[in-house]
Amino acid sequence: MWWNEPDHLTVRGDQLLIGGVAATRLASQFGTPVYVYNADRMARSYRQLKEGLSSSRRPIRILYALKANSNRHILRFLAGQGAGVDAASISEATEAL
């Protein structure tokens, strides 16, 4: 499970660390509420999915549903991992481009 992943969520003393970064530091830097995405964790999950599906006899392509989260940084990151985009509208397709 994701919460058992090493270095994803840890507690050191009275500090919650997300990917090794103190949550209080992130809140101070970006304000609250803040959504935090761990790029190492996303890359690891993408690789696990890709490896798990690679045993299929059919060619596969992993598409990220833009409707799930349209954050440009996440889209760019996942594209760098090799993911495509599942766009359900012209505006989503434009955003992906």
KESERO-259697 format. One line per 8 residues: number of its first residue (from 1); for each residue y, z, x of C-alpha. Coordinates in steps of 0.1 Angstrom, whole numbers, plus 5000, padded with zeros to 4 digits. Layout:
<sites>
NUM) Y,Z,X; ...
</sites>
This chain:
<sites>
1) 5000,5000,5000; 5036,4993,5011; 5044,5030,5014; 5016,5035,5040; 5029,5007,5062; 5039,5020,5096; 5076,5020,5102; 5085,5009,5067
9) 5095,5042,5051; 5093,5073,5072; 5109,5108,5071; 5121,5124,5103; 5134,5159,5099; 5155,5156,5067; 5163,5118,5071; 5147,5090,5052
17) 5143,5060,5076; 5138,5024,5063; 5125,5002,5090; 5136,5028,5115; 5172,5030,5102; 5185,5061,5086; 5192,5056,5049; 5224,5077,5052
25) 5237,5053,5079; 5230,5023,5056; 5248,5041,5028; 5278,5049,5050; 5280,5014,5063; 5275,4995,5031; 5284,5020,5004; 5262,5029,4974
33) 5243,5018,4956; 5227,4997,4983; 5196,4976,4982; 5177,4975,5015; 5152,4948,5025; 5131,4953,5056; 5128,4918,5073; 5098,4930,5094
41) 5080,4941,5063; 5088,4908,5045; 5076,4887,5074; 5044,4908,5076; 5038,4904,5039; 5044,4867,5040; 5020,4863,5069; 4993,4883,5051
49) 4997,4862,5020; 4996,4830,5040; 4965,4841,5059; 4948,4853,5028; 4954,4820,5010; 4945,4799,5041; 4908,4802,5033; 4913,4781,5002
57) 4898,4746,5003; 4930,4732,4989; 4963,4729,5007; 4987,4756,4997; 5024,4760,4998; 5041,4794,4991; 5071,4791,4969; 5095,4820,4963
65) 5107,4824,4927; 5145,4822,4930; 5147,4840,4896; 5132,4871,4914; 5161,4875,4938; 5187,4849,4947; 5202,4867,4977; 5211,4840,5002
73) 5200,4860,5032; 5166,4866,5017; 5162,4829,5008; 5172,4818,5043; 5149,4844,5058; 5119,4833,5037; 5127,4796,5043; 5125,4804,5081
81) 5090,4819,5075; 5080,4786,5058; 5084,4794,5021; 5097,4769,4996; 5116,4777,4965; 5105,4777,4928; 5137,4769,4909; 5137,4770,4871
89) 5171,4754,4866; 5196,4731,4881; 5218,4760,4892; 5188,4777,4909; 5180,4744,4927; 5216,4741,4938; 5216,4776,4951; 5184,4769,4970
97) 5199,4739,4987
</sites>
